[in-house]
Amino acid sequence: MATGLISKKNGTETSSFGTNGRINHDSSKFYNSKMYEGFNSISNNNARENEFPKDILNTIILGNAEKMEQIPDNSLHLMITSPPYNVTKDYDENLSLKEYLNLLKNVFIETHRVLVNGGRACVNIANVGRKPYLPLSDFISQMMLEIGFNMRGEIIWNKGAGAGVSMAWGSWQSASNPVLRDVHEYILIFSKGDYQRKANGKENSITKEQFMEWTKSIWTMNPESAKKVKHPAPFPEELPYRLIQLYSFKDDIILDPFMGSGTTAISALKSNRNFVGYEINKDYKLISEKRVNNYLNKSPLEFNIKSE
C-alpha cells in the first residue's frame, strides 16, 4: 500500500492515501518508522565557516586533489565533478577497481573537510562494463555515506538523442544474452552536516521556472562534443550550471577536484560564483584555463592562474 498525505490545518502529514498537498508537510511519522531506525543524519551545525584564501580564488591548481593542502577546512560551498571513469581513455591511469575507488575516496574525504556545514557535493558518474556490469554509482553512494555525507538524492541524466547509436545488442532478438544500452548517467547529490544551509545574506539566482523543472529527478541534456572541447569526456555546461543554481548562492565558491576541460569553472563564473579546481594533467589544465580566459575575454597574464 502506498504512503500518501492527509491534510492538516497548516499543511499535510504522512498517510496511507494521497493528496496533492506538499507545502508545510509533516513527515515525522515516516522518519520515525522502523525503516529509519538507527539511521541518524550527521549534523555539524557548530562548525565555523573559515575564510577562503584569496590567492587561490578562481584558479586551477596543477596537482592531485587527494591532498587539497591549499584549502582550509569549512571554507567552500559546493563541489561538482565528473571523475575519470577509468575505462582506458587517454586521461585514465588504468587503475584496478580497488585502486580507483580508493582514489575517489581520498578525494571525497578531502571534499568533506573543505565544505562548509550544509555544503553540497554533486558527482556525475556512469556505470560501466557488461561482463560484469560495474555499478559505480552504487559504490560511490556507499562510499560517501561511510565518509559522513548525507545523501540528498540522485538525478538521472537522460542523454537523449546525443547518447549515440550503440550497437552492443548482445544476442540480437534472443533471450540468450541481450545487452542493455545505457542512454543515461547519474548525478549523485550529498551534503555535509545539516540538510539546510543558511544564506547569511547571500542571494539566490534560480528562477521559479528553473526551480520547478530542475527539482525533477530526470534531466534531459545532450552530451558535450569531445572534439569541440578537446577533452575525451566533457560534460555539458548545462549540467554544472543547473547544479550551481539549485545548490548555491551568489558569490559562493565552487570546487571541481577533477577540473578536466574547465566546464565547472565557466559555469560558476556565468552564475556570479567563484571557483577553484584541481587538475593533474598539464595539457588539460591549459585547455581549461584557455576556455576560462576566452570567456572572460582576458589574456592569460590578466587572469589569476596558479600552479602548485
ZIQUI-V795622 format. One record per residue. RES is the residue in three letters. OMEGA is omega in whole degrees, 0 to 359 (* if undefined). NEAR is the number of other C-alpha atoms within 10 Angstrom. D_LAST is the distance of its C-alpha to the last C-alpha in Angstrom with 2 decimals. Layout:
RES&OMEGA&NEAR&D_LAST + RES&OMEGA&NEAR&D_LAST
This chain:
MET&182&5&57.26 + ALA&175&7&54.47 + THR&181&11&53.36 + GLY&186&15&53.63 + LEU&168&20&54.19 + ILE&184&19&57.19 + SER&173&17&57.65 + LYS&182&12&57.55 + LYS&183&5&58.58 + ASN&179&10&55.02 + GLY&180&14&53.20 + THR&175&20&53.34 + GLU&182&21&53.03 + THR&180&19&52.67 + SER&179&16&55.89 + SER&173&10&57.31 + PHE&192&11&58.04 + GLY&168&14&56.03 + THR&182&13&56.00 + ASN&186&10&53.83 + GLY&175&15&52.56 + ARG&184&13&48.93 + ILE&182&9&48.33 + ASN&184&11&48.65 + HIS&177&16&48.91 + ASP&183&18&49.63 + SER&184&13&48.10 + SER&180&10&48.65 + LYS&179&10&51.40 + PHE&184&14&49.05 + TYR&174&13&46.24 + ASN&180&10&48.88 + SER&181&9&50.19 + LYS&178&9&49.91 + MET&185&9&47.20 + TYR&178&10&44.77 + GLU&177&9&46.14 + GLY&181&7&43.44 + PHE&185&9&40.68 + ASN&175&8&39.18 + SER&183&15&36.28 + ILE&181&15&33.60 + SER&181&16&33.58 + ASN&191&14&31.03 + ASN&178&15&32.66 + ASN&182&8&32.20 + ALA&179&13&28.38 + ARG&175&12&27.15 + GLU&181&16&24.53 + ASN&181&15&21.75 + GLU&178&12&20.12 + PHE&182&17&16.88 + PRO&182&11&14.40 + LYS&185&8&15.17 + ASP&176&11&11.98 + ILE&177&18&10.27 + LEU&182&17&13.68 + ASN&177&23&14.19 + THR&173&21&10.67 + ILE&186&28&9.32 + ILE&176&23&5.89 + LEU&183&19&5.46 + GLY&184&19&6.35 + ASN&183&17&9.72 + ALA&174&23&11.51 + GLU&177&18&13.80 + LYS&180&13&11.84 + MET&187&19&10.71 + GLU&182&11&10.31 + GLN&188&12&9.19 + ILE&179&20&12.47 + PRO&172&16&15.85 + ASP&169&21&18.92 + ASN&187&22&21.26 + SER&175&20&19.32 + LEU&202&27&19.30 + HIS&185&26&22.29 + LEU&173&27&22.13 + MET&174&32&20.26 + ILE&179&27&21.28 + THR&170&22&20.25 + SER&185&21&21.90 + PRO&174&18&20.47 + PRO&187&17&21.04 + TYR&176&18&24.69 + ASN&181&16&24.54 + VAL&174&13&27.59 + THR&168&11&26.74 + LYS&186&12&25.27 + ASP&185&11&23.06 + TYR&182&17&19.77 + ASP&180&11&21.26 + GLU&179&13&21.03 + ASN&179&14&24.73 + LEU&170&13&24.35 + SER&180&10&27.51 + LEU&179&12&28.34 + LYS&179&8&27.74 + GLU&181&11&24.29 + TYR&180&15&23.43 + LEU&177&16&24.76 + ASN&175&14&22.99 + LEU&180&15&19.60 + LEU&181&18&20.65 + LYS&178&18&22.05 + ASN&180&14&18.92 + VAL&183&20&17.03 + PHE&171&23&20.09 + ILE&177&18&20.52 + GLU&177&20&17.16 + THR&178&28&18.34 + HIS&181&23&21.56 + ARG&188&18&19.98 + VAL&179&26&18.07 + LEU&174&28&21.05 + VAL&174&26&23.78 + ASN&183&27&27.33 + GLY&179&24&28.80 + GLY&186&27&25.49 + ARG&176&32&25.77 + ALA&183&30&24.03 + CYS&185&25&25.12 + VAL&175&21&24.70 + ASN&184&21&26.11 + ILE&174&21&27.37 + ALA&171&19&30.19 + ASN&189&17&32.41 + VAL&172&16&32.78 + GLY&178&9&35.38 + ARG&186&11&39.13 + LYS&4&6&40.11 + PRO&172&7&39.16 + TYR&182&9&37.58 + LEU&182&14&34.31 + PRO&183&13&34.13 + LEU&179&17&30.36 + SER&178&20&31.03 + ASP&180&11&33.26 + PHE&183&12&30.88 + ILE&179&18&28.07 + SER&179&19&30.58 + GLN&178&13&31.80 + MET&182&18&28.32 + MET&176&22&27.43 + LEU&179&14&30.74 + GLU&179&12&30.13 + ILE&181&15&26.79 + GLY&175&17&28.78 + PHE&168&26&28.41 + ASN&180&24&31.64 + MET&182&19&32.40 + ARG&182&13&33.52 + GLY&176&12&34.69 + GLU&179&18&33.85 + ILE&173&19&34.18 + ILE&176&17&35.61 + TRP&176&22&34.07 + ASN&185&19&37.03 + LYS&171&18&35.78 + GLY&182&14&39.30 + ALA&181&12&40.39 + GLY&182&14&36.84 + ALA&179&15&36.83 + GLY&183&13&38.37 + VAL&180&9&41.56 + SER&180&9&40.73 + MET&180&9&43.79 + ALA&184&11&42.95 + TRP&190&13&46.28 + GLY&178&15&46.98 + SER&185&11&50.77 + TRP&178&12&52.09 + GLN&181&9&54.56 + SER&176&9&55.04 + ALA&182&9&54.34 + SER&181&9&53.56 + ASN&178&11&49.78 + PRO&182&13&48.64 + VAL&176&14&44.88 + LEU&180&10&43.28 + ARG&184&15&41.10 + ASP&173&14&38.24 + VAL&182&17&38.00 + HIS&168&19&35.73 + GLU&181&16&32.42 + TYR&167&20&31.62 + ILE&184&25&29.58 + LEU&186&22&29.53 + ILE&180&23&29.41 + PHE&172&25&28.64 + SER&178&28&28.31 + LYS&177&31&27.26 + GLY&185&24&30.15 + ASP&177&19&32.75 + TYR&181&20&33.68 + GLN&176&13&34.18 + ARG&182&19&31.46 + LYS&182&12&32.82 + ALA&181&11&32.19 + ASN&176&7&32.29 + GLY&180&8&33.43 + LYS&184&12&31.05 + GLU&167&12&32.66 + ASN&178&14&33.05 + SER&181&15&32.99 + ILE&178&18&34.67 + THR&178&11&38.22 + LYS&182&9&41.19 + GLU&178&8&41.52 + GLN&181&13&37.88 + PHE&180&13&38.14 + MET&183&10&41.37 + GLU&189&12&40.04 + TRP&172&17&36.51 + THR&171&13&37.68 + LYS&188&10&39.59 + SER&176&12&38.17 + ILE&177&16&38.40 + TRP&176&20&36.37 + THR&179&14&37.37 + MET&174&19&34.76 + ASN&177&18&34.46 + PRO&176&21&31.28 + GLU&178&18&28.99 + SER&178&15&29.57 + ALA&181&13&27.04 + LYS&181&10&28.28 + LYS&185&9&27.84 + VAL&182&18&24.22 + LYS&175&15&23.35 + HIS&187&20&22.02 + PRO&184&16&24.36 + ALA&178&21&24.46 + PRO&170&20&23.73 + PHE&183&24&25.47 + PRO&181&17&27.58 + GLU&180&18&26.36 + GLU&184&16&29.41 + LEU&178&21&28.13 + PRO&179&24&25.17 + TYR&179&20&27.22 + ARG&181&18&30.08 + LEU&178&23&28.04 + ILE&179&28&26.41 + GLN&182&21&29.93 + LEU&196&17&31.40 + TYR&178&21&28.94 + SER&176&26&27.29 + PHE&174&24&28.46 + LYS&179&18&27.63 + ASP&173&17&24.56 + ASP&179&21&23.10 + ILE&184&24&19.43 + ILE&180&29&18.95 + LEU&166&27&16.34 + ASP&183&27&15.94 + PRO&174&27&14.04 + PHE&194&22&15.11 + MET&176&28&14.67 + GLY&185&31&16.35 + SER&174&27&18.18 + GLY&185&28&17.26 + THR&179&23&20.72 + THR&180&33&19.90 + ALA&180&30&18.00 + ILE&179&24&21.03 + SER&177&25&23.47 + ALA&181&27&21.92 + LEU&179&19&22.24 + LYS&182&13&25.74 + SER&183&20&26.68 + ASN&172&14&25.72 + ARG&174&20&22.86 + ASN&181&21&19.18 + PHE&166&25&16.34 + VAL&182&22&12.86 + GLY&176&28&11.70 + TYR&176&24&9.72 + GLU&183&24&10.38 + ILE&182&17&10.22 + ASN&184&15&12.36 + LYS&181&13&11.30 + ASP&180&14&14.86 + TYR&176&19&15.04 + LYS&179&23&11.91 + LEU&178&19&13.80 + ILE&182&17&16.98 + SER&178&25&15.93 + GLU&179&22&14.64 + LYS&179&19&17.93 + ARG&179&18&19.96 + VAL&180&24&18.63 + ASN&177&19&19.29 + ASN&178&13&22.67 + TYR&181&12&23.53 + LEU&182&14&22.76 + ASN&178&12&24.56 + LYS&175&12&22.09 + SER&179&10&20.53 + PRO&181&14&16.79 + LEU&180&8&17.02 + GLU&183&10&18.59 + PHE&184&16&16.17 + ASN&182&14&13.29 + ILE&183&17&10.36 + LYS&174&13&6.74 + SER&178&13&3.78 + GLU&*&9&0.00
